[in-house]
Amino acid sequence: MTSPAPVPTRKEIQITGIRRHVAECVTSVKDGPCGARSNSWDSALHLDVWIRAHADEYEHKKFVKRTEEPVNVYTKPTQGRQ
């Protein structure tokens, strides 16, 4: 018995949620970077509040802001396209 030929497929990426904003403290401390991380918010405005509060409490000065966008990868038949 012959097995059927494989169906050509391609990987697709689908956005599955709202872009989120986070900040991380990268100030050097005794054992490396601080690493404190803010909550994740829909708006970047909250990051400035968190950064100021962390800087006031710990006197840290270096931060990184990031956006996170949740996505899923799935396989889809190419339907003759590659």
VODO-894784 format. One line per 5 residues: number of its first residue (from 1); for each residue y, x, z of C-alpha. Coordinates in nm, 2 decimals. Example, Ala and Ser with C-alpha at 12.3 -4.5 7.8 and 13.67 -1.06 7.14 Angstrom:
BEGIN
1	-0.45:1.23:0.78 ~ -0.11:1.37:0.71
***
This chain:
BEGIN
1	0.00:0.00:0.00 ~ 0.34:0.14:-0.10 ~ 0.63:0.11:0.14 ~ 0.96:-0.04:0.01 ~ 1.24:0.20:-0.09
6	1.50:0.25:0.18 ~ 1.82:0.05:0.14 ~ 2.13:0.26:0.11 ~ 2.36:0.23:0.41 ~ 2.69:0.35:0.53
11	2.85:0.39:0.88 ~ 3.15:0.17:0.96 ~ 3.39:0.19:1.25 ~ 3.52:-0.14:1.40 ~ 3.80:-0.15:1.65
16	3.67:-0.36:1.94 ~ 3.97:-0.38:2.18 ~ 4.33:-0.32:2.25 ~ 4.47:0.03:2.25 ~ 4.51:0.15:2.60
21	4.75:0.42:2.74 ~ 4.65:0.67:3.01 ~ 4.81:0.99:3.16 ~ 4.64:1.29:3.32 ~ 4.79:1.56:3.54
26	4.71:1.90:3.39 ~ 4.92:2.10:3.64 ~ 4.74:2.42:3.75 ~ 4.62:2.41:4.11 ~ 4.39:2.64:4.32
31	4.06:2.54:4.14 ~ 4.19:2.46:3.79 ~ 4.39:2.17:3.65 ~ 4.47:1.88:3.89 ~ 4.28:1.63:3.67
36	4.43:1.32:3.84 ~ 4.42:1.03:3.59 ~ 4.63:0.72:3.58 ~ 4.49:0.37:3.54 ~ 4.46:0.25:3.18
41	4.74:0.01:3.06 ~ 4.82:-0.19:2.75 ~ 5.18:-0.06:2.77 ~ 5.29:0.30:2.79 ~ 5.58:0.21:3.02
46	5.35:0.21:3.33 ~ 5.26:0.57:3.26 ~ 5.61:0.70:3.33 ~ 5.60:0.52:3.67 ~ 5.27:0.67:3.76
51	5.38:1.02:3.64 ~ 5.70:1.01:3.85 ~ 5.50:0.89:4.16 ~ 5.24:1.16:4.12 ~ 5.51:1.43:4.06
56	5.70:1.31:4.37 ~ 5.39:1.31:4.59 ~ 5.23:1.63:4.48 ~ 5.52:1.82:4.31 ~ 5.31:1.85:3.99
61	5.50:1.90:3.67 ~ 5.26:1.90:3.37 ~ 5.10:1.58:3.23 ~ 4.93:1.46:2.91 ~ 4.97:1.11:2.77
66	4.69:0.97:2.56 ~ 4.60:0.65:2.39 ~ 4.24:0.52:2.38 ~ 4.12:0.27:2.13 ~ 3.77:0.13:2.18
71	3.55:0.13:1.87 ~ 3.19:0.06:1.77 ~ 3.00:0.23:1.49 ~ 2.75:0.03:1.30 ~ 2.54:0.07:0.99
76	2.60:-0.16:0.70 ~ 2.41:-0.19:0.36 ~ 2.62:-0.03:0.08 ~ 2.54:-0.31:-0.17 ~ 2.53:-0.07:-0.46
81	2.83:0.13:-0.34 ~ 2.82:0.47:-0.17
***
